[in-house]
């Protein structure tokens, strides 16, 4: 039997194709298929309608909602190129109309093809179903033995994490934030990943779509660890967009913020795409939740602590007389009230490290008290282009 000509409408499916050694059979991919690196050289048959790389999270949410209400697609399929490729197998999904082309786009495409290819629908809602999709792909491409071997190896890694985390006495409260403006909880397989890693995310929706949640619900849940994993974003973009969280009411009172445990992660690589690397994602979560128990041997840019102290910059208010581990009383230059500047007992960082640095209003400006600094940050975030 000759090798199938495969088109992938999903980054996760593209990863599965390469994991089964079928890279040479892959004839077309989406604009988001960036792993492994070889996928970037494949012809692109699906592109995004919206210029999301230039849009804020709020702008993306509004634009997506408007197109969905109007019955418009978020993706553009190059029908002429697909006809030229003449695929035997198309890998697609019907789980999320936002994440990739789904039922409507595929139905329209099939009308344009002279020969109907096999369609493999990959619509998982759990880790077990992700492995099931991998098995289905193996069966459809005569690679079932390879698929079963890969599944067994991946299950063994998850079992190793679960065995170690199950013996831990504390399972911290986690909030995995899948979108920031508006706030969305995590869904589908991610709550399961959190459980295996030794945490609890009671706001997450196990095996169901992620949904909007109120910020008050997040404050009430009081997560000890907050993980920012916006769907469709790699780590750098997630960290950039997460700055807006610093101005949310009650932000500095969250246990995760007080404990310096707020992280941006590479959602595309480890969480948003239901492919083999959800195993690495679970291992990453285990490290972030229980760093003394689980090491992280993956790429260093897989995550970033958003509250890690920044190197001083020229325009940052900086007291040369205040040394690490010291604190003293100061006077707010805005309201005149006295406040303590510096780390609390048992901490190395000042409370203000949970907020972005802002430029001083004058060369002689001193530090601001918590309330005035929070107000200043809110004004900066609300005014695009203002330097931090």
Steps between C-alpha positions, in 0.01 A plus 500: 500500500637842402552765766193722547500864402406677822372851568483619860258768614633475856840577657444210742429263210816620327699408812339153499586450134867566567496295821392199290774560244265623228657839434569421136131424447389838633415718202323797659470668839354805673677829560529400868676166444843586639606177671715318423706753309469302175127578493577865430627409153174333393247674271245701700142416407330675793556857620341730755248761389574727797838675556517360854873567532421874507191481724447513874316221679189714530511589129540133408207400723272767350600424140458125544160543665379728221607259225347205682167682542505588131568139403838590352808280512817598683714315246572517131551167319700507176266279298709526183810373680305219664368390159856503368623288791210255459522360853406147598456595866398827669549539873256745658283560806153598611584595856555874477413735216755750634801268516502365143279440196207282601191339351374788287835567332560132431153453349557797270844370400370155410262656249801641316689168473446257214602200714382473857789433742472318832421741783636421844325705769718565805276637773645403839385629837735301724852361502367151432315630195818674378672162508196355326544754218863398468391136475239589235762679294730199529222270381417729206863514383620144566702623800298341781798320653696824520197680645451239773868518595487879521182491709651248741812711549296815558267329746800376696628855542161620622479208740840591642383856572172379650676248725728766642235772538250266668728467801513876561296632792420842348321554171511877440212702354584574137334725248587431137393809307428421137417861411548829683264755349239376567616237748450137398562190708670193354305208360513160330823315592675775699322443837604136470860609441482714815373206707774268378757770578380530860278807497130600510325733258136507608420776251613284209247294299613140476416357157298807400553829317681779677262783589505854628528533875464814706808654656313486832491121464876498459543720807271268698691191390818676618745294294835429657649466152374680190601374156432715196453278194307692233390277214702564185789675675862404553667605823637841398165622371321359804739683733454825306120480509499401869615847604139614501427268792709721731226764488211266579326586831624289788797371299759569767288315759503168315706238684675418171613862470602532863700178466660604170353200314343638183626342180454546127546179304531392139137403450544404136772251579365334813134574573278636221583237239371146570806313382788295641652795685219520757724255685780758512234751604403283795866468599535879476194551722646257754818708511314829539272359771760293689844631396674324788371164381493526120780632282445655158738376233321661207573830320570793737257720307207267576397728787581825677430619852320829439584627848871428496693817590601700196841653444488873586451729201597863469143628531400276791452646843788347689627567850877449509490495881260205513685170483369148442323368807454846658187709539426844642224756539452740213262780409280473193578786261137509382277478809757564773419186701770292666555142382755222526730461200694178458450128548282361775656270755615178339489640145771636271277715277300812573119494468530735202680233295152355437425812293675628188753779543392839369690811412516766776292811456809711578869450570439548873197272525520246778326159528122485512289326764314183395173679420656783300735268311207273409306803372802615298543158343130494410539832317809376316335176387193693385716734290662301215848620409588622848849372586541264795 
